[in-house]
Amino acid sequence: MSRPKGCTRLTRITTRAMFVAALVLASTASAQSYPSRVIRIIVPQSAGGSTDLVARPIAKIMAESLGQPVIVDNRPGAGSIVGCDAVAKSPPDGYTLLMVAASFSISPSLVKQLPYDAVRDFSPITQVSAFPNILVVQSSSPLKSVGEFIAYAKANPGKLNYGSSGIGTGTHLSTEMLKYMAGIDLVHVPYKGGAPSVAALLAGQVQVVLATISTALPHVRTGALRALAVTTAQRWPSVPDLPTLAESGLPGYDYTSWVGLLAPAKTPSGIVSRLWNETAKAARSAEMRKVLAQEAAEPVGNSPEQFAAIVEREISTWKKVVDAAGIKSE
């Protein structure tokens, strides 16, 4: 004898509800037992770099809180692509994580065939820290303000060289955004890192650098370099007397560099939530604030949803900058 149609439909609804409930219970159970072994944070740059300097103290603090070792695994190569791809293809179990810089959101516009999708293949956890770039020139330069710099560049197109920490980095693209918004022509000279680009400025090989604040500020404080502005929308706490580019003639200019933590896509929501709570707590701890203060950076610890929105927005923004600047994809 066949079942009544209503009974069949009720059975299907009940089965689906049981399936959903099972998934929720599995996720909850997984989060409650997590972690039970070593957690690895892959940093797709060399040891000693700005991302690594954030990842190591965060790992130490999280290990103490989670009760399991948290180790940093440096995987440099191909402009951070090697390390990012390793995490994208790792099991989504919360034991392999990725600590990246803002260049993570630039790569999709510059690399034609990324082996991963920067949005679909990752579960954002939190933005750990934020810091600006600062526009610096030699202390002997006649350019003493952003207005003078822009006026000189407009009167002398192509005569000013600017250094960056490499093609596709935040220092490169933030300067290209400045060029586009100011309507000026500068010649790009890429270096293999932020420190070499600032060294080139000190040696007079380039005339201007939009450097990370941690790289340039020590030279500003010794008087070797002159800082003209910060890139963030608001003045930065570490240098409150330094104006923003937005208030110096480029309204709307806003660039904030960051370091953030991600997991592979499909990591259970309970584990993502646990990692967010622990990472945000570590970022805001007194120990981490002291570390970040040395780099003139600020702790963040925003939610996974907020961090995801930042990554997606920046991918769109950098696509526009790359297209406007005519930068060729690799």
C-alpha positions in Angstrom: 0.0 0.0 0.0 1.4 3.4 -1.0 2.0 6.2 1.5 -0.2 9.3 1.5 1.5 12.2 -0.3 1.4 14.4 2.8 3.2 11.7 4.8 6.0 11.5 2.2 6.5 15.2 2.2 6.5 15.2 6.0 9.2 12.4 5.9 11.3 14.5 3.5 11.1 17.6 5.7 11.9 15.6 8.8 14.9 14.0 7.1 16.2 17.3 6.1 15.8 18.8 9.5 17.6 15.8 11.1 20.4 16.2 8.5 20.8 20.0 9.4 20.7 19.2 13.1 23.4 16.5 12.6 25.6 19.1 10.8 25.1 21.6 13.6 25.9 19.0 16.3 28.9 17.8 14.4 30.2 21.3 14.1 29.6 22.0 17.8 31.3 18.8 18.8 34.2 19.5 16.6 34.6 23.0 18.0 34.4 21.7 21.6 37.2 19.1 21.1 39.3 21.6 19.1 42.2 21.8 19.2 43.7 18.4 20.1 47.0 18.7 18.3 49.6 21.2 16.9 48.2 24.2 14.9 50.4 25.5 12.1 50.2 29.1 10.8 51.7 29.4 7.4 53.4 32.8 6.6 53.9 33.1 2.9 56.9 35.4 3.3 60.4 34.9 4.8 61.2 34.9 8.5 61.8 38.4 9.9 59.4 40.2 7.6 56.5 42.4 8.9 53.9 39.6 8.7 56.2 37.1 10.4 56.9 39.6 13.2 53.2 39.7 13.9 52.6 35.9 13.5 55.2 34.7 16.0 54.0 36.6 19.1 50.4 35.9 18.2 51.2 32.1 17.9 52.9 32.2 21.3 50.0 33.9 23.0 47.4 31.6 21.3 49.4 28.5 22.2 49.2 29.4 25.9 45.4 30.1 25.7 44.5 27.0 23.5 46.7 24.5 25.4 48.3 23.2 22.2 51.5 24.2 20.3 51.0 26.9 17.6 53.9 27.0 15.2 54.8 29.4 12.4 55.8 27.8 9.1 57.4 30.3 6.6 56.6 29.4 3.0 58.0 32.2 0.8 57.8 32.1 -3.0 56.1 33.5 -6.0 55.0 36.7 -4.3 53.3 34.8 -1.4 51.4 32.5 -3.8 53.2 29.3 -2.7 52.2 29.6 0.9 48.6 30.8 0.2 48.1 27.9 -2.2 49.3 25.4 0.4 46.6 26.6 2.9 43.9 26.8 0.2 44.5 23.1 -0.5 44.8 22.0 3.2 42.0 20.1 5.1 39.5 22.6 6.6 40.0 21.4 10.1 41.5 24.4 11.8 45.0 23.0 12.0 46.5 24.8 9.1 46.0 28.6 9.0 47.3 31.5 6.9 48.7 34.8 8.1 48.8 37.3 5.3 49.4 40.9 4.5 47.3 43.3 2.5 49.0 42.2 -0.7 46.8 39.1 -0.5 44.0 41.3 -1.9 46.2 42.7 -4.6 47.4 39.4 -6.2 44.0 38.6 -7.9 44.4 41.7 -10.0 48.0 41.1 -10.9 48.3 37.4 -11.4 46.3 36.0 -14.4 46.2 32.4 -13.2 46.2 32.2 -9.4 46.0 28.6 -8.3 43.4 29.6 -5.7 40.5 32.0 -5.4 41.2 34.6 -2.8 37.5 34.7 -1.7 36.0 31.2 -2.3 39.0 29.2 -1.1 39.4 30.8 2.3 37.5 31.4 5.5 38.6 34.8 7.0 39.1 34.7 10.8 40.2 38.2 11.8 42.3 41.2 10.9 45.0 41.2 13.5 46.6 44.6 13.0 46.5 47.7 10.9 49.1 50.3 10.0 49.6 53.1 7.4 52.2 53.8 4.8 53.9 57.2 5.1 55.1 59.4 2.2 58.8 60.2 2.8 61.6 62.1 1.1 65.2 62.8 2.0 65.5 65.5 4.7 67.6 67.5 2.2 64.8 67.5 -0.3 63.2 70.9 -1.2 59.8 69.2 -1.1 58.3 70.0 2.4 54.6 69.2 1.9 52.3 67.0 -0.2 51.2 70.1 -2.1 54.8 71.0 -3.1 55.4 67.3 -4.1 52.4 67.2 -6.3 53.1 70.6 -7.9 56.7 69.6 -8.6 55.6 66.2 -10.1 53.1 67.9 -12.3 55.7 70.5 -13.6 58.3 67.8 -14.1 56.5 64.6 -15.4 58.6 61.5 -15.2 61.5 63.1 -13.4 60.8 61.8 -9.9 61.5 58.1 -9.2 59.7 56.3 -6.5 60.8 53.1 -4.7 58.6 50.2 -3.6 59.1 46.9 -1.9 58.3 45.1 -5.2 55.7 44.8 -8.0 52.3 44.1 -6.6 53.0 45.0 -3.0 51.1 47.5 -0.9 53.8 50.2 -1.3 53.6 49.8 -5.1 49.8 49.9 -5.5 49.3 52.6 -2.8 51.7 54.8 -4.8 49.9 54.0 -8.1 46.7 55.1 -6.4 48.4 58.3 -5.3 49.6 58.9 -8.9 46.1 58.3 -10.3 44.3 60.5 -7.9 46.9 63.3 -8.1 47.3 63.1 -11.9 51.1 62.9 -11.8 53.7 60.8 -13.5 56.3 59.1 -11.4 58.8 56.4 -12.4 58.5 53.1 -10.5 61.7 51.4 -9.2 60.8 48.1 -7.5 63.1 46.6 -4.9 63.2 43.3 -3.0 61.6 44.5 0.1 60.7 47.7 2.0 64.1 48.2 3.7 66.0 48.2 0.4 63.6 50.7 -1.1 64.1 53.1 1.9 67.9 52.5 1.7 67.7 53.6 -2.0 65.9 56.7 -0.9 68.6 57.5 1.7 71.2 57.0 -1.0 69.4 59.3 -3.4 68.7 56.6 -6.0 65.0 57.4 -5.8 63.3 60.7 -4.6 60.2 59.4 -2.8 58.8 56.3 -1.2 55.4 55.6 0.2 56.9 53.2 2.8 55.4 51.2 5.5 55.5 53.2 8.7 57.6 50.7 10.6 60.3 50.8 7.9 60.5 54.5 7.5 59.7 56.0 10.9 63.1 55.2 12.5 64.8 57.3 9.8 62.3 60.1 10.2 63.0 60.2 13.9 66.8 60.4 13.3 66.2 63.2 10.9 67.5 61.4 7.8 64.1 61.4 6.2 61.2 63.9 6.1 57.6 62.5 6.4 55.0 64.4 4.4 51.8 62.4 5.1 50.1 59.2 6.2 47.9 57.1 3.9 45.0 56.4 6.3 41.7 58.3 6.3 42.4 59.6 9.8 45.6 60.7 11.4 47.6 57.9 12.9 48.0 57.6 16.7 51.8 57.1 16.5 52.3 60.2 14.5 49.4 62.5 15.4 51.1 65.6 14.0 51.5 64.1 10.5 48.6 65.0 8.1 46.8 62.5 6.0 47.1 62.5 2.2 43.3 63.1 2.1 43.6 66.4 4.0 46.8 67.4 2.1 45.1 67.7 -1.3 43.9 64.2 -2.2 40.4 64.0 -0.7 39.1 60.4 -0.5 42.6 58.9 -0.4 42.5 56.0 2.1 45.0 53.1 2.3 45.5 51.0 5.4 47.9 48.1 5.4 47.1 45.1 7.5 48.0 41.6 8.7 45.2 39.0 9.0 44.5 35.4 9.7 42.5 33.0 7.4 41.6 29.3 7.3 40.8 27.1 4.4 37.2 27.4 3.0 34.6 25.2 4.7 36.3 25.2 8.0 33.5 24.5 10.6 31.9 27.7 11.8 32.5 26.6 15.4 36.2 26.4 14.9 36.3 29.7 13.0 34.5 31.3 15.9 36.9 29.8 18.4 39.9 31.0 16.4 38.4 34.4 16.1 37.9 34.8 19.8 41.4 33.5 20.6 43.2 35.6 18.0 41.3 38.8 18.7 42.0 38.3 22.4 45.7 37.8 21.6 45.8 40.8 19.3 44.5 43.1 22.0 46.6 41.7 24.9 49.1 43.9 26.6 52.0 41.8 25.3 50.8 42.1 21.7 50.1 45.8 22.0 53.7 46.3 23.0 54.9 44.3 20.0 52.6 46.3 17.6 53.6 49.6 19.1 57.2 48.9 18.1 56.0 48.6 14.5 53.7 51.7 14.9 50.8 49.4 14.3 47.4 49.1 16.0 45.5 45.9 17.1 42.2 45.2 15.4 40.5 41.8 16.0 37.4 42.4 14.0 34.8 39.7 13.2 35.2 37.1 10.4 32.4 38.8 8.5 34.0 42.3 8.8 37.4 40.9 7.7 35.8 39.1 4.8 34.1 42.4 3.7 37.5 44.2 3.8 39.2 41.6 1.6 36.4 41.6 -1.0 36.2 45.4 -1.1 40.0 45.7 -1.5 40.1 43.1 -4.3 37.6 45.3 -6.2 39.5 48.5 -5.3 42.9 47.2 -6.5 41.4 45.9 -9.7 40.3 49.5 -10.5 43.8 50.9 -9.6 45.6 48.2 -11.7 43.3 48.9 -14.7 43.7 52.7 -14.3 47.4 52.5 -14.0 47.8 50.1 -16.8 49.8 47.7 -14.8 50.2 44.4 -16.7 49.2 41.2 -15.1 51.8 38.5 -14.7 
